[in-house]
């Protein structure tokens, strides 16, 4: 579904809910609001052979890490290995 959203700076743009690219901050914040006990984390990650990038993710009450780009839950140990936060 494509919908219009307005950024915190008042910029309007269309968002395809099926496309998660570039939306980690938005999606992670929404996860925290929805779960009420998750922790929003802003940081940077570096995948295999890729440059370090700014990223956001959520730590859920059960200790798992929710990765917004892939919409998956990952153990903290696997998250550290995969993303090098």
RAKAZI-V691122 format. One line per field, one symbol per residue. ss: DSSP state (h for helix, s for strand, l for the rest). psi: psi as a letter, one per 20 degrees, with the letter a starting at -180 (. if undefined). burial: I if it has 16 or more other ideal C-beta (glycine too) atoms within 10 Angstrom, else O. A space follows every 50 residues. Layout:
ss: ???
psi: ???
burial: ???
//
This chain:
ss: lssssslllllssssslllllllhhhhhhhhhhhhlllssssssslllll llssssssslllllsssllllssslhhhhhhhhll
psi: pprpqprijjpprqpohioipjkhgghgghggghihjrppppbqrorokq qpqqrqrqorhjiqpoohgilqpqqhghggghil.
burial: OOOOOOOOOOOOOOOOOOOOOOIIOOIIOOIIOOOOOIOOOOOOIOOOOO OOOOIIIIIOOOOIIIIIIOOOOIOOOOIOOOIOO
//
